[in-house]
């Protein structure tokens, strides 16, 4: 058994955060990231394991890890 999200979960997330959706970072557990809560960006795409890739206004393109990091729509 794998721990990957189901196809339905992936599609639901893609519907919830289509390309271009503006988001703000709530929490990121990456100790090496310079992103801070409140940083904003636009969703670029969501891959098959539900990583949400964001083009951050700061110039970063770091992805959000499903069920680990948190963003919110703005």
C-alpha positions as CSV (number, residue, x, y, z in Angstrom):
1,X,0.0,0.0,0.0
2,X,1.4,3.4,-0.9
3,X,0.8,6.7,0.9
4,X,0.1,8.7,-2.3
5,X,-3.1,10.7,-2.5
6,X,-5.9,9.1,-4.5
7,X,-6.7,10.3,-8.1
8,X,-9.9,11.8,-6.7
9,X,-7.9,13.8,-4.1
10,X,-5.6,15.1,-6.8
11,X,-8.5,16.2,-9.0
12,X,-10.4,17.8,-6.1
13,X,-7.3,19.9,-5.2
14,X,-6.8,20.9,-8.9
15,X,-10.4,22.1,-8.9
16,X,-9.9,24.0,-5.6
17,X,-6.7,25.6,-6.7
18,X,-6.7,26.1,-10.5
19,X,-3.7,27.7,-12.2
20,X,-3.5,31.4,-11.4
21,X,-5.3,31.2,-8.0
22,X,-3.8,33.7,-5.6
23,X,-2.6,32.2,-2.3
24,X,-0.9,33.2,0.9
25,X,1.4,31.0,2.9
26,X,0.1,30.0,6.3
27,X,2.8,27.5,7.3
28,X,5.8,25.8,5.7
29,X,7.9,23.2,7.6
30,X,11.0,23.5,5.3
31,X,13.8,24.9,7.5
32,X,15.8,26.0,4.5
33,X,13.0,28.0,2.8
34,X,13.1,31.8,3.1
35,X,9.3,32.0,2.6
36,X,7.4,33.4,5.6
37,X,3.8,33.2,6.6
38,X,1.8,35.8,4.7
39,X,4.0,35.6,1.6
40,X,1.8,35.6,-1.6
41,X,1.9,34.0,-5.0
42,X,0.0,32.4,-7.8
43,X,-0.6,28.7,-8.3
44,X,1.4,27.4,-11.3
45,X,0.3,23.7,-11.3
46,X,-0.4,20.7,-9.0
47,X,1.5,17.5,-9.6
48,X,0.2,13.9,-9.3
49,X,1.2,13.7,-5.6
50,X,-0.7,16.9,-4.7
51,X,2.3,19.2,-4.4
52,X,1.1,22.7,-5.2
53,X,3.7,24.6,-7.1
54,X,3.4,28.4,-6.5
55,X,5.1,31.2,-8.3
56,X,5.8,33.3,-5.2
57,X,5.9,37.1,-5.6
58,X,9.3,37.0,-4.0
59,X,10.7,35.1,-7.0
60,X,10.7,31.7,-5.4
61,X,8.9,28.8,-7.1
62,X,8.9,26.4,-4.2
63,X,6.1,23.9,-4.0
64,X,3.7,23.3,-1.1
65,X,3.8,19.7,0.3
66,X,0.3,18.2,0.6
67,X,-0.8,17.6,4.2
68,X,2.5,19.1,5.5
69,X,2.5,22.8,4.5
70,X,-0.5,25.1,4.4
71,X,-1.7,27.9,2.1
72,X,-5.0,29.8,1.9
73,X,-6.8,31.5,-1.0
74,X,-6.7,35.3,-1.1
